[in-house]
Each structure stands twice: as structure tokens, then as C-alpha cells.
Amino acid sequence: MSRPFHVSTAELFRERGARHAVTLAGPLPGLALSTTRLSGDDVVAEVVLEAQGDFVTVTGTATGWWEGECRRCLEPTGGEVTVELSEVFEPDPVDGETYPLGRDDLDLEPALREALALALPLAPLCDEACAGPDPDAHPVSIAVDDEGADEEPPRDERWGALDTLRFDR
């Protein structure tokens, strides 16, 4: 099983404060939000890892391609999504704030999934000027029922007491 977002930290911890730039690429299957999802193309993460004591900081960017349906015309649309990363990996992570650091490596995938999911558009548009569905392709017809058009609708007896109210001017 390929693990494209695992990074070895052995070399990094040999020199405290060492910085290593790495470029990682791989798919993040199943990442979707609302009507948008990451396409099957690889996500590319260009990051710098820095050892600081018992933890590692990761800064950089991640770029992927998303696809979905336009919220107005429902035609397929898509685009590029780029996020800035600034994360901390430590042996005893704080839930929701830092990520786990293994003995010899770190897994960047959970941080990438979270950052990219938050960056996906909730209601994408194919174009800012999108007018919605083509009226010729999707005609609207309104059924008119002329039968009973002159009759008053049936009365609700619960409101009958209001008929006796009179307002003097």
C-alpha cells in the first residue's frame, strides 16, 4: 500500500533546528463536501519540515483539483484549490490542535484532508455570470385549472368569530 504523505523524520532529528523542504504528491480519495469533491488527480504538497525539540513544524502549501456541480445551472464545474499549511506534529498530540508524530515518521495526510476539506467550495459556480438553467432546454409549463375559478374557497369555521367584529371610525 502506497503512503505518499508519510515523511521520514530520522534525518530531521539528527540536527535540531534542521529544515528540510519536501514535495509530496498522491491521491486523497473520498474527500468530498456538499456537492464538491477532490478529483482523482494527485494532490501536491510543497512543505518545509523543521525539528524543534520533540516536535516538528510543517509549513507550506497543498494544491489539488476539485470538481462538482454549478449551484445555478447544475452543469459540471471545477477548479484548483490551494491551501496554506502551518501545522505542528508532536508525540502526544492535543486533539484538534496538533497531529501525531511517530517514532520515525509523520503522516501528513490527516492535516491535508482537513485543510483541503475546509477549502472546498460549498456552493460552486461555473461562472459568476451564470444565469441558471437554459429556459429552452428546460421549459416550464403551468397547468391552469379554470374549473371552479369563480367559487370562493371553503370557509374555516374556526375563524367565524372574526366575521362579527365591527370597527367604528
C-alpha positions in Angstrom: 0.0 0.0 0.0 1.4 3.3 -1.1 1.7 6.0 1.6 2.6 9.2 -0.4 2.2 11.6 2.5 4.4 9.8 5.0 7.7 11.6 5.7 10.7 10.1 7.5 11.9 12.2 10.4 15.1 10.2 11.2 17.3 12.6 9.3 15.4 15.6 10.6 16.1 14.9 14.3 19.8 14.3 13.8 20.3 18.0 13.7 17.9 20.0 15.9 16.5 23.0 14.1 17.2 21.4 10.8 14.9 22.3 7.9 14.0 20.0 5.1 12.0 21.0 2.0 10.0 18.2 0.5 7.5 17.8 -2.3 4.9 15.1 -1.9 2.2 14.0 -4.4 -0.6 11.5 -4.2 -4.3 11.0 -4.3 -6.7 11.7 -1.4 -9.6 9.5 -2.3 -13.1 10.1 -0.8 -12.6 13.8 0.1 -15.9 15.5 -0.6 -18.0 18.3 0.9 -21.6 19.1 -0.2 -21.6 18.8 -4.0 -17.9 19.2 -4.5 -15.1 16.7 -4.2 -11.4 16.3 -5.0 -10.9 14.9 -8.4 -8.8 11.8 -8.9 -5.7 13.8 -9.7 -2.8 13.9 -7.3 -2.7 16.5 -4.5 0.8 18.2 -4.4 2.2 19.3 -1.1 5.2 21.5 -1.0 6.3 21.8 2.6 9.2 22.6 4.9 9.7 20.4 7.9 11.6 21.8 10.9 12.6 19.8 14.0 12.1 21.9 17.2 12.7 19.9 20.4 10.3 17.0 20.5 8.0 18.2 17.8 8.1 19.1 14.1 6.5 22.1 12.4 5.3 21.8 8.9 4.7 24.9 6.7 3.9 25.2 3.0 1.1 24.8 0.5 -1.0 22.0 -0.8 -2.7 22.1 -4.2 -5.4 19.9 -5.7 -8.2 19.9 -8.2 -11.9 19.8 -7.3 -15.0 19.0 -9.3 -18.7 19.5 -8.7 -21.9 20.9 -10.0 -22.7 24.6 -10.5 -25.3 25.7 -7.9 -27.3 27.6 -10.6 -27.2 25.5 -13.8 -26.2 22.1 -12.4 -23.5 21.7 -15.1 -20.2 20.2 -14.2 -17.6 22.6 -12.9 -14.3 22.5 -11.2 -11.1 24.3 -10.4 -7.9 24.4 -8.4 -7.8 24.7 -4.7 -4.7 25.8 -2.8 -4.3 25.9 0.9 -1.6 27.2 3.2 -0.3 24.7 5.8 1.1 25.6 9.2 0.8 22.5 11.4 2.6 21.0 14.5 3.3 17.3 14.9 4.2 16.0 18.4 4.4 12.7 20.2 1.4 13.5 22.4 -0.9 15.5 20.2 -3.6 17.8 21.5 -6.9 16.7 19.9 -8.0 19.2 17.3 -4.8 21.3 17.6 -1.8 19.2 16.7 -1.1 16.0 14.9 0.6 12.8 16.0 4.3 12.3 15.4 5.6 8.8 15.0 8.9 7.5 16.2 10.4 7.6 12.7 7.9 9.4 10.6 4.9 11.6 10.4 1.7 11.3 8.3 0.8 14.5 6.6 -2.5 13.0 5.2 -4.8 13.9 8.0 -3.6 17.6 8.0 -4.0 17.7 4.2 -7.5 16.2 4.3 -8.7 18.7 7.0 -7.2 21.8 5.2 -8.4 20.8 1.8 -11.9 19.9 3.0 -12.3 23.3 4.6 -11.2 25.0 1.4 -13.6 23.2 -1.0 -16.4 25.5 -2.2 -19.8 24.8 -0.6 -21.9 26.1 -3.5 -19.7 26.4 -6.6 -20.5 28.4 -9.6 -19.3 27.6 -13.2 -19.1 31.3 -13.8 -20.0 34.4 -11.8 -22.4 35.4 -14.7 -24.1 32.0 -14.7 -27.8 32.7 -15.3 -29.0 29.2 -14.3 -30.7 26.6 -16.4 -31.3 27.3 -20.1 -35.0 28.0 -20.4 -35.2 26.5 -23.9 -33.6 23.2 -22.6 -35.9 23.1 -19.6 -39.3 24.7 -20.5 -41.7 25.5 -17.6 -45.4 24.9 -18.1 -48.1 26.0 -15.7 -51.3 24.0 -15.6 -54.3 26.2 -15.3 -57.5 24.8 -13.8 -60.4 27.0 -15.0 -62.9 24.8 -13.3 -64.2 26.4 -10.1 -62.3 29.7 -10.6 -65.3 31.8 -9.7 -66.1 29.9 -6.5 -64.9 31.1 -3.1 -62.7 28.8 -1.2 -64.4 26.8 1.6 -64.5 28.7 4.9 -62.9 27.6 8.1 -65.5 27.8 10.8 -62.7 28.4 13.5 -62.4 31.9 12.1 -66.1 32.6 12.1 -66.0 34.8 15.2 -64.0 37.3 13.3 -66.9 37.9 10.9 -68.9 39.5 13.8 -66.2 42.1 14.5 -67.0 45.7 13.5 -64.7 48.6 13.7 -66.2 52.1 14.1 -64.3 55.0 12.7 
